[in-house]
Amino acid sequence: MKLSQRIGFCTSADGTRIAIASCGEGQVILRAAHWLSHVDYDLESPIWRPWLHALSARNRFVRYDPRGCGLSDRHVADLSIEAWHADLDAVAASIEEPRFVLLGLSQGGALAITYALKHPERVSHLVLLNAYGQGGRARARTEAERLEAETLVNFVRIGWGRDNPAFCQFFTNLFIPGGTSEQHRWWGDLERVTATADVAAELLWQMQGIDVLDLAARLKVPTLIAHSRGDMRVPFDEGCRLTATIPGARFVPLESENHVLLPDEPAWAVFHAELAAFLGQDRTSLPRAVRDAGLTPAEMALLDLVVEGLDNRAIAERLGKSAKTVRNQLSVIFSKLGVHSRSQAIVMALSR
């Protein structure tokens, strides 16, 4: 499926130029900035491109590069978290719709929490994925934990963007240990095109000082929190802590080791099904592409379970079939839909 996007720019409070990209139509989902971002390069990414397809299938997905990164101004003096908050304010002000869904991934969760507290009239739903309320230095309780946070910053300052397999393997495995060799290679390339070593290290140091737990306790926005059980970048307990702090938050544990979910793992389907349900985007009217595919009622029932996030074994148990039978039926369904993977089938099933 070909994906196109529109790129524009806004100006933050201190005059910094911020690059904004959007794709799709419908309800607006605004992604708060996270560490590694290049809105133009994302279209070629085997990691981020599936996210663009999935989130723009029924929505207008808006994202932006933080200051110092991507297409935004690279040479800026102020890289503080306060400046990042100002950038989010500027991007949100450029959205004409009165309300939007605010998505926070990783440290973007803290930005999203702060914005939602300041502007609850603009945030219809808050979605936090593998996010945290306290950064590494803020939550450190022992000297060893503080040293670990400091060492990671120095490691980035020394090894960032270098053609060093040891550094690339260590760093990539913090984010996508379950990735393919192509995805690992691309993640290493992203470092070189996104930001300089000094900028990356300074931003990481700033993020480690984040502490928004007190703010999170005052939120009154519908909130969905999902977190990978084996996340090596942000501990699973941080998702639990946020859920216990934010009133009425719904928590979804994800069976994954990846900090950034990948489209071929079961957790991908679980998260997107939960997100669709949270946003009230049910499937009462089938997309035309699915209607025209000629699926039998039995095949539609199986597709519904795929969208629900069940893997082949769980589907087999639910339907009283063998896993081999389910696998064969899915091959037929994918052929009728003209797709090659579960993630593509889910995107098509959730599209308008």
N, C-alpha and C positions, 0 to 999 in steps of 0.2 A: 504493500500500500504506500503510495507516494504521499509524503507529508510536506506541506509548505507552511511557512511561518512569516509573520510580519515583525520587523525589527524597527524600533524607534528609540528615542532617548528622552530622558527627563533630567532636570537639574536639582541636585540636593541642596540643602540649606546653605552649605558653604561654597556652592558653585560647582561642585564635582559633577561631571557628566556620568549618568547611569544608563547603561544599555538595557532595554526591555524587549522581550520577544513574546509573541502570543501566537497560538495556533488553535484552530477549531472554533466552533460557535456554540452559544448557549450560556448556561450558568457559568459565572466566572470562578475559576480556582486560581488563586494567587499563591505562588510558592515563595515563601520568605527565603532570602539568600542563605546559601551554605558555602562551605569552604572552597570546594573545587567547582568552578562554573565557567563555562564559555558558551554563551547562547548560540553562537553560530556553529561551533564545532560539535555541539550536541547532536545535530542532525546526522552526523556521520558515525555517531557513537553506538557500538553494540550494547552499551550499558544504558545510556540515557534515551536513545531513540525509542525503545519500547515504552518508556514512561511517557514520552510525548504522544505516541499513538494512543495509549490507554487513556490518558487523562484528557485528551482533546477529542475523543470519540463522541462524547455527548456534552462537552463543556468547552468554554474558551479558557485554555490553560495559559496563564501568564507567569513568566519567570523573568529574572533579571540577574545580571552579573554584579557582584559586590564591587565596591571601589577597590582599585588596585588589581582587578582581575578581568579576564576576558576582554570584551569590547568596551567596558567602562574605563574611565580615566585610570591609567596605570600609575602615573607619578603623582601621588597625593601624600601630603604630610600627615594627615590625621587618619589613622587606621583603627581608631578606638571603637568599642562596641557602641558608644553613644552616637558615633558617626554612622554606624550601620543602622541604628534605629532611625536616624534622620533620612537615610536612603530609602528604607521601607516606607516611611511616611510619604516621601516624594513619589514613589512608585504607586502607592495606593491612591494618592491624590489624582494621579493621571487616569484612574479607572472611573469611567462615567457612571457605571451602574452603582446604585445606592448601597448595595450589599453584595458581598462575595464570600466564598469559602476561602479560609486561610490555611495553607498547608505549611507545616514546619518539619523539615527533615534535619536530624542531627542538631547542630547549634541553631539552625533556623527555628527550632521549636521555642527557644528562649525569646527570639525576636517576635515570633507570632504571639506568644503569651503576653508580652508587654504591649504589643499593638492592640490585641483584643481587649485588654483591660482598659486602655486609654480610649478606644473607639468601639465599644460594644455595639453601637448603632450600625456599624458598617460590616461587622463580621456575623454572617448567618450561621456558620459552622466552623469549628476549629478542629483541625486534624493534625496529630503529632505522630510522626513515625521515627522510631529509633532516636528519640529526642531525649534531652536531659534538662533538668532545672538548675543543676550546679555543674560547672566545669571541673576539670581535673584538679586544679589547684584549690578551688573553692570547697570541693568535697573531700580533699585529702585530710586524713586524720592522723597519719603517721609520717615520720621523716622519710620512710621508704616510698610512700605514695607521693609525697612532694618531690622527691628526687626523680621518680619515674616521670612525672609531668614535665619537670625541667629538662630531663634527658631527651624526651621526645622532641621538644622545641629545638634543642641543639642538634639533634639528629637531622631534623628537617633543614636547619640552617646550613649544615655541612653537605648533606647528600641530595638535596632537592634538585630534580631535573637532570642529574648526572647519569651518564650511561653506565651505571653500576648495578649489576644484577643483584648483589646482596641487598642494597638499599631498596631497589624496586620490589624485590620479593617480600621483604619485611613489611614495607609500607602498604603494598597492594593487599597483602594477606590480612591487614587490619580491616580493610573495607570489603573486599570480595574474595574471601578464601575459597568459595565455591565456584569462582569464575573459570572460564576456559582460558587457554593460552592467548587467544586473540583478545579477550576482554582484559586480561592482565597486561598485555602489551599496550593496549589502548589507554589503560589507566596510567601507565608510566608516561605515555606521550602527553596525556592531559596535563601533567605537572609542568612540562616544558612550555605548553602554549597558554596556560592559565595565568601564572604569576611567577615572579622571581623568587629565589630562595629567601631573600630578606623579607619580602612581603608575606610569603607563606608562613614563615616562622613568627613574624610579628602578629599576624592574624590568629595563629594557633595560641600564642601566649595570651592574647586578649580573650579568646574564647574560654581558656582554662579558668579565667576569673569570673565567669558568668555565675550569677546566683539570683534566680527569679522565683524561688519557692514561695517566698512570702507573697509575691504578686499573684502567683498561680492560685493560691488559696482564696483569692478574692474574685476569681473569674465567675461570670454568670452566663457563659456562652456554651451551647451544646458542644461537647468535646468527645472526639474519638481518639484513643491512644492505642497504637500497635507497636509491638517491640519484638525483635528477634531474640529467641532464648539464648542463642550462642553468639550474639553480637560481641566481637572482640574490640570494637572501637568505643561503644557506649554500653556499659553493663546492663543486662536485663533488669536488674534491680532499680535502675534509674527510671525505667518506664513504670515499674510498680510504684515507685515513690511519687511520680507525677500523678498517677491515677488516684492514689490515696490523698493527694493534696487538692486536686481540682474537684470541686463539688459536682457530683453527678456524672463524672467522666465514665465512659465505657472503655473497657480494656480488652484488647485482643492479643493474646500471645501468639507469636508466629514461630513455626518450626523451621528455623533457618539459622545459619551461622553468618549470614551476610549482613553487613551494615546497610548496603544498598541492595535491595531485593532484585533478583535476576528473573527474567520472564519464564525460564524453564523449570523453576522450582515450585513445589506446591504452595509455598507461602505467598507467592505472587498472586495466584488466583484467590486465595483466602482474603488477602488484604483488599483486592479490588472489589470482590463481592461484598465485603463488609462496608467498604466505602460507598458503594452504590446504594446499599440498604440504608446507611446512615444519612445519605443525601436525599433519600426518598425517590431514587431513580429506579423504580421497579420495572418489570418487563411486561406490563399489561398489554402493550401494543408492540408486536414484534417488528424489528427493523425489516425493511423491504428485502434486503439481501438474504435474510434468514427465511422470510416467507417464500421467496422465489427459489430457494434451494431444494424444495421438495422433500424436506425431512419428514419421516413418518412420525406418528405420535410417540412411538418407543424411542426414536432417535432424538426427538425434542426433549423427552424426559431425561435422557442421558446427557444431553447438552446442558440442561438446567443444573444437573449435578456438577458438571465441569465448572460452570459459572459460579456455583456455590463454593467451589474450592476443593472438592474431594478428589483424591488421587484414584488411580485405577482400582486398587485394592478396596478402598472404602466404597467406591461405586459398586463394585462387584458384591460386596456384603450387603449394601442397601437394596440392590435389585435381585439378589439371590442368583447371581451369575458367576461364572469363572472369570478370573482376571484376563485370561486369554480372549474370551468372548468380548469383554469390554474393550480390550485393545483393538480387536478386529472391527468392532462397530465404530469405534472412534475414527479409525482409518477411513471408513466409508463416509462418516459425517464430515471429516476434514476435506475429503475429496469433493463432496457435494457443495461445501461452502467455499471451496477454492482456497483453502488455507493450508499451512504446513505445520502448525504448532498449536498447543493449547492456548497460549497467550493470544495468538491471532484470532482463534475462535471466540475467546472471551471478549476481545475488543469488538468483533463483529456483532456478537450477541447483545452487547450493551450499547451499541451505536443506535442513534435515532434513524 
